């Protein structure tokens, strides 16, 4: 009876165990955001190339250790992301029955120091980013990212119909919507870039050819602005979000309101922004944009 049971289980698992890496990876990525898919797919391709194109069910713990060692020299955050991608894929493959063991579970995640304070701009630096940006669309984008604290992926999906009576509907993670009242200055800039023949479903952020502005281009716009402003940090759109949260809490905004604006599911996530603001007494009383 036991032998028959084992044979039955083996027959059930065999089709899954024979699934290709590509098939498993696509299933794994299917529920993730477009940005996460792009980054994780790149990380997994690098990993599979490193181990010689092995099937996931053939990967061993020494393979993972050797791969992790090869990442030394990269920033801790990059190491952590690349290893997290591999561990997530291996865990998914095991849970779905594509492999018989989760070898990634034996490897500890890379611990990275809390460097949030290094990703916070002062109000003066934020003003410089905007002031030193000559193109109206880019100026509007930077102000928008800071004043709303939305994620760059959320800005990318934004359409004109999402703005109604000065209130922005943000289509956040997990299909959850939240509502943000726009400042008058931000509204004015948005109205100044809205074309005369706009349609409700048209994207707000578009390229010169009228195509939706990619998240990669949004990153480049912010980085170029930081370079013009003489800011030495490796500034990204996420800096706008981090900075808004920290500045708002520093000015006494109720933490639950900041949590709602950022779309955090947990108050603990928002709490990490308390008391991480760089010293910037010269601009302490500048208004939130």
N, C-alpha and C positions, 0 to 999 in steps of 0.2 A: 504493500500500500504506500509506504514512504517513498519507494523508488518511483512508483507511478505518479505520485504527487510532484516529486522533483522533476520528472520528465515533462509533466504538464506545465509547470512553472517555466521551465526552459523553453518549451514551445511557444509560450505566451510572450516571453521576453525577447526571443530571437529577432523578430522583425524590428523591434526598437533598437536592439544592440547593433543592428546592421545599418541603422540610419547614418547618413553622411554627416560630416562635421558642418557642412554648409546648411543642411536642413535643421540641425540642432540649433545652430547659431541664429538662424532666422526666426525660429520659434521663440528663442530666448529674448531676442531683441523686440519682438512684435508688440509688447506692452510698454515699451520705454519711449521716452520723448524722442523727437527727431534729432535733437542735439546730442542726447546720450547715445543714440544709435550710431551716430557718425563717429563719436569719440571711441566708444567701446569696440566698434567694428575694427577701427584702425589698431587699437591696442591688441585685440585678439589675433589679428592678422600678423602682427609683429611677433606675438608669442608663439603661434603655430609655426612660423618660419624659423624661429629660434630652435624649436625642438624637432625640426626636420619634417614637419607636416604629419606628425603622428595623429592617429585617431584619438578622440578624447578618452575612449575606454582604455587606451594603451599608455596614458600618461602616468608617470610615477612621481612619488614625492621627491626623489633626487632631481627629476626634470624641473620641478617647481623651485627647488632650492638653487639650482644652477641658474635658472632664469632670474630669480630675485637677486642673486649675486651680480648678474650682468647689468642690473639697473643701478648699481652703486655709482655715484657720481652725478646722478640726476637729482633734481630737487626732491625733498621728502614727499611733498604733495604729489608730484608726478609718479614717484615710486608707489605711493599708496593707491593712486587711481588705477595704475596699470595692474597691480596685484589684485585690487578689488574686482576689476573686470574679469580676471581669470578665475578667481574664487567664486564669483557670482555665476559664471557660466558652468563651472564644474558642479556647483551645488544644484543648479537647475537641471543639468543633464542627469544627475543621480536621482533627484526627486521624480523626474519624468520617466525614469526607467531606461534611459539611453546608456547608462553605465552601471556597473555593479557596486561601485564604491565612490565616495566623495573624497578623493585624495587631497583636495584643497583645504578640507576642514582641519587637517593636521598642521597647516602653516598659519602662523599668527599674522594678522594684518600689520602693515607698517604704521608705526605710531608717529604722528607728526605733531610738532609743537604748536601751541595756540598762537598763531601769528595774525590774529584778527586786527590788532592795533596797527599793523603795517598796511592793512587794506582800507584804512579810514583816511579820507582826505579832510583837510580843514575847510571851513567855509570859504576862506580866501582862495584856496586852490580850486574849489568848485567854481567860484566866480571867474577865475582866470581861464579855466577850461572853456567856459561859455564866451567870455569876452574875446579870447584870442582865436575863436573859430569864425572864419569869415563867411562860410556858406550857410545860408539861412536854414536849410533843412537840417544840417548837422548841428547847428546851434540849438534848434528846436528839439532835436533828439536828445542832446545832452541834458538840457534843462528838464525835459520830460522824464528821463530816466532818474534824475536826482529827485525831482519834486514828487514823483509818484512812487518811487522805489520798486517799480515792477521789475520782474526778471526779463532778461533780454529776449527769451523765447516768447514771453507774453507780449512784449512790444512788437515782435515780429508778426504775431497773429492778429494784431489790432486792425479793425476796420472802422470807417467813419461812423457806421451805425452804432458803434460801441460808446460813442459820446452823445449824451442826451441831457440837455439843460445843465451843462457844466459837470456832469457826473460821468465818470468812465467806468464801464463794465469790463472787468479784467477776467479773462478766461484762464483760470489757474490750473495748477496740478490736479490730476485726478478728476477733471471735469467740474471742479468747484469754482463758482464765480464769486467775485467780491466787487465792492463798489468804492470808488475813490473820487472825492470831489477835487476837481482840478483848480489850481490857483488861477487868478485872472491873467497873470503874466504868461503862464503856460498855455492857457486857452487862446490868448491873442497870437502867440507864436504858431499854434496849430492852425488857427484860422488863416494865418498869413501864408501857409504852405498848402492849403487846401485848394485844389484846382476848381475853376469855375464850373466845369461839367462833371463834378464828382457824383458818384453813385454810392448809396449806403453800404454796399458790399465791397467797395474799393478799399484796398489796403491804405493805411495812413502813410506808412514809410515805404517809399518807392525809389527805384534807381532813376537815373537820367533817361533810361529807355522806357520807364513806366512799369517795370517789373517789381514785384515785392522785394524790398531790401533784405538781403540775407543776414542772418545773425553774424556770420563771419565779417561782413562789411560793417555792421554796427560795432563790432569789436575794434575794427581797424579805425573807424571814425574817432572813437574815444582815445585810442592809443596815439593817433596823430595829433589830437587836441592836447594831450598831455605833453607830447614832445614840444609843441609850439609854446606851451605855457612854462616850459622849463622844469617840469616835475620829473624827478629822477625815478620814481617808482614805476613798476610795470603795471600801469593802470589799465583796468578792464571795465566793462559795463557794470560788473558786480560791485566795483568800488562805489558807484553811485548809490546802489541799494544799501550797502553797508554804512556809507556815510550818512545817508538820510536817517536811518534807524538810530544811529549813535547821536547825531545832532538833535533829533527830536526828543530822545530820552534825556539828553543833557539839559534841554530847555524845560524839562518838567512835564512832557507829554505823558499821559497815563499809559502804562506799558501795555494794557489790553487793547488800546486803540492802535498802538504801533504794531502789535501782533496782528490785528485785523487788516491793517494796511499792507503788511508784508505777506499776508496769507500763510502765516505759520500755524501749523496744527497744534504745536505745543508751545506753551508760554515759556518753557525752559529754553527753547531755541532763541526766542526774542531776548531773554534775560542776559544772554552772553554779550549783548551790545552795551550793557550798563558799565560805565566807568572805563571804557577802552578808548575814549576820544583823545587824540593828541592835544597837547597844550597849544592853544591858539587864542590867547586872551585878546589879541588885537582885533579879532573878528567875532568876539563872543556875542555881540548884540546885533549882528546882521540877521535880517529876517530869513526864514525858510523860503526858498524860491517858489 
